[in-house]
Amino acid sequence: MKTELIYHQMKSFVDELDRNKRDYVVDPTRDHTRVRKISFRDCLMSSLCMSGGTLFSEVLEYYENRASIPTTSAFIQQRAKIKTSAFEKMFQMSGSLCNCKLYKGYRVLAVDGSDLRIPLNPNDLDTYCPGTHGQQPYNLMHLNAVYDLLSRSYVSAIVQGRMSWNECDAAVRMVDSSDISKAILIADRGYESYNLMAHCQEKGWKYIIRVRTEYKLGISGRLNLPEAEEYDEFIDLRMTRKNSNYTKELFKDPNKYRFAPNNSRLDYLPANSKYTEEAVFYHLPFRIIKIKINDDEYETLVTNLESTDFSLEEMKDLYRMRWGIETSFRTLKYNVGMLYVHSKCKNFIIQEIFARLTMYNIILAICSNVDLNNDGSKKYSYVVNVARAVHICRKLFLHRLSPPQAEQLISKSVVPVRNGRSFERRLSTRIAINLVYRVA
């Protein structure tokens, strides 16, 4: 899909939302029913094009070619009339812009979460963290996302307050609501959960989940496993909430039977099944794999991929691909600008998060379709400089550039791929970017 087609397709998505705006406003009988300086469509498009400036500079940038420029107060009032579902729907539509790529007939998806520091608001108890040991209070929101590693696009997202976040629950909801039929879901240690594995199994999806290796209460800690450096074991597990003398005998073989207490979530086992006369079992077969990633480091994975189709080396390669969602979060925050919110209002922040996710999908869809002439005649192969592509795509949707001009500029904004380079990952504390102290 070329730049011009992507551009017009995205505009048609916004037009469709505008035609059905009664479904996405707070009061359908009054909100966005009159002709004003700031229309429903303007609210969506201006939010999509926002960067890291002040709200005044963002409004000025979007409306600078119009006879009358609205005030920031008017802009806020018009945005307040729109539900966050409008921005969520726009994000879902943007997922179809990217070319769908498959690995052995499967879409390869990664699920993960990332915290977003937002302006301090002690009244929002769902995001307010009082701080400990002399730390200043702060507010955090948590983005849960499913990311297509091959197509480089976000396919699903759920935003939670940091004080009530639950990554496994969010992952289950995103799996259940997805319309993708065949997928491999890759997840890190925070998603170690029989319930998530069961939901993937019932959905018909495959999964690769990293689990804690030496944690006695974890999945691997309760199984009888070899002490070899690497292994690939098949576990044919049946889980039940019944804890009778009969099942206690079965539990002596931890690789085949497991007790699931009522306080552990497993949606496919009824909570009251411990009171039934006969034990109710849920069958959950999987492989548990221990792989060596360097001289003295090992990782343990659980998966329902068949060993005949996916070897140990392929499992390493697939799990290594999961890092793509981590680099996408970096691009989303620092290049696309998700860190730079323009309000303390929670609903406005959620609107902007989904607008940033939408813009990310647009940018990567355009970048993936630009011809870079990687024919092997050059020393390096080249990829698009996404940081520059962000600025170009914003100008495209602000009508400062035409689609052919944007495509030409992006094709010239490239960087070489130098394989084999690695850098130390430096962790540092990030603070919310104050609404007053912006560069513009």
ZAMARGU-4260 file (C-alpha; in steps of 0.2 Angstrom, whole numbers, plus 5000, padded with zeros to 4 digits):
<rodrens>
0) 5000/5000/5000 | 5009/5016/4994 | 5009/5032/5004 | 4995/5040/4994 | 4983/5025/4997
5) 4987/5025/5015 | 4984/5043/5017 | 4967/5042/5009 | 4963/5027/5018 | 4966/5035/5035
10) 4956/5050/5029 | 4941/5039/5025 | 4942/5031/5042 | 4941/5048/5050 | 4926/5052/5038
15) 4917/5036/5043 | 4919/5041/5062 | 4913/5058/5058 | 4897/5051/5049 | 4893/5041/5064
20) 4899/5054/5077 | 4882/5052/5087 | 4889/5035/5093 | 4905/5043/5100 | 4899/5059/5109
25) 4894/5061/5127 | 4877/5069/5123 | 4871/5064/5105 | 4857/5076/5106 | 4868/5092/5108
30) 4887/5088/5106 | 4894/5092/5089 | 4877/5095/5081 | 4881/5113/5076 | 4894/5120/5064
35) 4908/5127/5074 | 4926/5132/5072 | 4932/5115/5079 | 4922/5100/5072 | 4922/5082/5078
40) 4934/5078/5063 | 4946/5092/5068 | 4947/5085/5086 | 4952/5068/5079 | 4964/5075/5066
45) 4972/5088/5078 | 4975/5075/5091 | 4983/5063/5079 | 4995/5077/5073 | 5000/5083/5090
50) 5019/5083/5095 | 5028/5089/5111 | 5023/5107/5111 | 5011/5117/5122 | 4993/5115/5119
55) 4993/5133/5111 | 5007/5128/5099 | 4998/5112/5094 | 4981/5121/5090 | 4991/5135/5081
60) 5000/5123/5070 | 4984/5114/5065 | 4973/5129/5062 | 4986/5141/5056 | 4979/5141/5038
65) 4962/5146/5043 | 4954/5163/5044 | 4950/5161/5063 | 4961/5152/5075 | 4951/5145/5090
70) 4957/5147/5108 | 4964/5132/5118 | 4949/5134/5130 | 4937/5131/5115 | 4948/5116/5109
75) 4947/5108/5127 | 4928/5111/5128 | 4925/5102/5111 | 4937/5088/5115 | 4927/5085/5131
80) 4912/5081/5121 | 4920/5066/5113 | 4921/5048/5121 | 4938/5039/5122 | 4929/5025/5111
85) 4931/5037/5096 | 4950/5037/5097 | 4950/5018/5101 | 4940/5015/5085 | 4952/5025/5075
90) 4966/5015/5082 | 4958/4999/5078 | 4955/5005/5060 | 4973/5009/5058 | 4978/4991/5061
95) 4972/4987/5043 | 4984/4999/5035 | 4999/4988/5038 | 5003/4973/5027 | 5000/4957/5036
100) 5015/4945/5036 | 5015/4927/5042 | 5027/4915/5049 | 5022/4897/5045 | 5004/4903/5043
105) 5004/4912/5060 | 5004/4930/5064 | 5018/4933/5077 | 5012/4944/5091 | 5020/4950/5107
110) 5011/4956/5122 | 5019/4968/5135 | 5015/4983/5145 | 5024/5000/5148 | 5021/5014/5161
115) 5018/5032/5157 | 5022/5046/5169 | 5008/5059/5168 | 5006/5076/5177 | 5003/5075/5195
120) 4985/5074/5200 | 4982/5068/5218 | 4963/5068/5215 | 4965/5053/5203 | 4966/5039/5215
125) 4968/5026/5201 | 4984/5033/5195 | 4991/5042/5210 | 5006/5035/5219 | 5010/5043/5235
130) 5029/5039/5235 | 5039/5030/5248 | 5055/5033/5257 | 5055/5051/5254 | 5050/5050/5236
135) 5039/5063/5228 | 5022/5058/5224 | 5018/5055/5205 | 5004/5048/5194 | 5006/5033/5182
140) 4996/5025/5168 | 4999/5008/5161 | 4998/5004/5143 | 4995/4985/5139 | 4997/4981/5121
145) 4998/4967/5108 | 5011/4971/5094 | 5013/4962/5077 | 5031/4959/5077 | 5032/4955/5058
150) 5020/4969/5052 | 5027/4981/5065 | 5010/4987/5070 | 4999/4988/5086 | 4984/4977/5085
155) 4976/4979/5102 | 4978/4990/5118 | 4971/4993/5135 | 4975/5007/5146 | 4974/5005/5165
160) 4978/5015/5181 | 4994/5010/5189 | 4986/5007/5206 | 4973/4994/5198 | 4983/4987/5184
165) 4983/4968/5180 | 4994/4964/5165 | 4988/4946/5164 | 4969/4951/5165 | 4972/4964/5151
170) 4981/4951/5140 | 4966/4939/5142 | 4954/4952/5137 | 4964/4957/5122 | 4966/4938/5117
175) 4947/4935/5118 | 4942/4951/5109 | 4954/4948/5094 | 4947/4943/5077 | 4964/4935/5072
180) 4962/4917/5069 | 4980/4910/5069 | 4993/4918/5080 | 5008/4914/5091 | 5008/4925/5106
185) 5025/4929/5114 | 5026/4935/5132 | 5038/4939/5146 | 5039/4933/5164 | 5025/4944/5170
190) 5013/4934/5160 | 5016/4917/5168 | 4999/4911/5170 | 4989/4895/5167 | 4974/4906/5164
195) 4982/4915/5149 | 4988/4899/5142 | 4971/4892/5143 | 4963/4907/5135 | 4976/4905/5121
200) 4972/4887/5119 | 4953/4890/5118 | 4956/4904/5106 | 4966/4892/5095 | 4981/4902/5097
205) 4999/4896/5100 | 5009/4904/5114 | 5027/4906/5120 | 5028/4912/5138 | 5044/4915/5148
210) 5043/4908/5165 | 5053/4910/5181 | 5066/4896/5182 | 5070/4895/5200 | 5053/4901/5208
215) 5045/4887/5218 | 5028/4894/5216 | 5029/4896/5198 | 5025/4884/5184 | 5042/4876/5182
220) 5046/4876/5201 | 5031/4863/5203 | 5036/4851/5190 | 5048/4837/5190 | 5061/4842/5177
225) 5078/4836/5171 | 5093/4844/5178 | 5101/4846/5161 | 5108/4862/5154 | 5094/4862/5140
230) 5079/4851/5139 | 5062/4850/5130 | 5049/4841/5140 | 5031/4838/5136 | 5019/4841/5151
235) 5001/4833/5149 | 4993/4843/5163 | 4975/4841/5170 | 4969/4854/5183 | 4955/4853/5196
240) 4948/4862/5210 | 4943/4846/5219 | 4954/4842/5234 | 4948/4825/5239 | 4957/4809/5244
245) 4956/4803/5226 | 4963/4819/5219 | 4977/4820/5232 | 4984/4803/5225 | 4984/4810/5208
250) 4993/4826/5213 | 5008/4815/5218 | 5012/4816/5199 | 5015/4835/5197 | 5018/4833/5178
255) 5000/4826/5176 | 4989/4833/5189 | 4988/4850/5198 | 4977/4857/5211 | 4969/4874/5207
260) 4963/4884/5223 | 4948/4895/5221 | 4959/4911/5223 | 4969/4906/5208 | 4960/4912/5192
265) 4957/4898/5179 | 4941/4904/5169 | 4938/4886/5162 | 4936/4878/5179 | 4920/4883/5188
270) 4924/4891/5205 | 4911/4879/5214 | 4918/4863/5205 | 4926/4858/5222 | 4909/4854/5229
275) 4904/4843/5215 | 4904/4824/5218 | 4915/4820/5203 | 4932/4830/5200 | 4931/4842/5186
280) 4947/4843/5176 | 4954/4855/5163 | 4966/4848/5151 | 4981/4859/5147 | 4995/4851/5137
285) 5011/4861/5134 | 5030/4859/5132 | 5042/4867/5144 | 5059/4871/5137 | 5075/4877/5144
290) 5087/4886/5132 | 5105/4892/5134 | 5106/4911/5128 | 5124/4913/5132 | 5138/4906/5142
295) 5130/4907/5159 | 5112/4912/5156 | 5097/4901/5153 | 5079/4905/5150 | 5063/4893/5153
300) 5049/4894/5141 | 5032/4886/5140 | 5023/4883/5124 | 5010/4873/5115 | 5019/4874/5098
305) 5022/4856/5091 | 5040/4850/5093 | 5039/4842/5076 | 5036/4859/5068 | 5046/4871/5079
310) 5063/4865/5084 | 5073/4871/5099 | 5083/4883/5088 | 5067/4890/5081 | 5060/4893/5098
315) 5075/4904/5102 | 5073/4914/5087 | 5055/4917/5090 | 5057/4922/5108 | 5071/4934/5103
320) 5059/4942/5091 | 5049/4948/5107 | 5061/4962/5109 | 5053/4971/5095 | 5039/4977/5106
325) 5052/4985/5118 | 5059/4995/5104 | 5042/5000/5098 | 5038/5007/5115 | 5054/5017/5114
330) 5048/5024/5097 | 5031/5027/5103 | 5036/5037/5118 | 5051/5047/5112 | 5048/5049/5093
335) 5029/5048/5091 | 5028/5058/5107 | 5017/5048/5119 | 5026/5055/5134 | 5021/5073/5129
340) 5003/5073/5135 | 4993/5090/5135 | 4981/5088/5150 | 4979/5082/5167 | 4962/5075/5163
345) 4962/5056/5162 | 4950/5055/5148 | 4961/5067/5137 | 4976/5057/5141 | 4968/5041/5135
350) 4962/5050/5120 | 4980/5055/5116 | 4987/5038/5120 | 4976/5030/5107 | 4980/5044/5095
355) 4999/5041/5097 | 4996/5022/5094 | 4986/5027/5078 | 5000/5038/5072 | 5013/5025/5075
360) 5003/5012/5064 | 5002/5025/5050 | 5020/5029/5051 | 5026/5011/5051 | 5014/5007/5037
365) 5021/5021/5026 | 5039/5016/5030 | 5037/4998/5026 | 5030/5002/5009 | 5044/5014/5004
370) 5056/5007/4991 | 5074/5008/4998 | 5083/5000/4983 | 5091/4987/4995 | 5097/4977/4980
375) 5114/4971/4987 | 5125/4983/4977 | 5128/4994/4993 | 5139/4990/5008 | 5125/4990/5020
380) 5106/4988/5018 | 5096/5003/5024 | 5080/5006/5034 | 5070/5021/5036 | 5074/5033/5050
385) 5058/5033/5060 | 5062/5048/5070 | 5062/5058/5054 | 5047/5049/5046 | 5037/5055/5061
390) 5040/5073/5057 | 5036/5070/5038 | 5020/5061/5042 | 5014/5075/5053 | 5017/5087/5040
395) 5008/5076/5028 | 4992/5076/5038 | 4993/5094/5042 | 4993/5097/5023 | 5010/5104/5022
400) 5016/5090/5011 | 5008/5080/4997 | 5009/5061/4998 | 5022/5060/4984 | 5033/5073/4993
405) 5031/5064/5009 | 5036/5047/5001 | 5051/5055/4992 | 5057/5063/5008 | 5055/5047/5018
410) 5065/5037/5005 | 5079/5049/5007 | 5079/5048/5026 | 5088/5032/5029 | 5101/5024/5040
415) 5112/5009/5037 | 5109/4993/5047 | 5125/4988/5055 | 5123/4970/5062 | 5132/4964/5077
420) 5132/4980/5087 | 5126/4980/5105 | 5125/4993/5119 | 5123/4993/5137 | 5105/4996/5143
425) 5105/5011/5155 | 5090/5012/5166 | 5086/5029/5173 | 5071/5037/5181 | 5059/5047/5169
430) 5048/5061/5176 | 5032/5068/5168 | 5036/5082/5155 | 5028/5097/5164 | 5014/5106/5154
435) 5022/5123/5156 | 5040/5119/5152 | 5038/5114/5133 | 5050/5119/5119 | 5036/5128/5110
</rodrens>
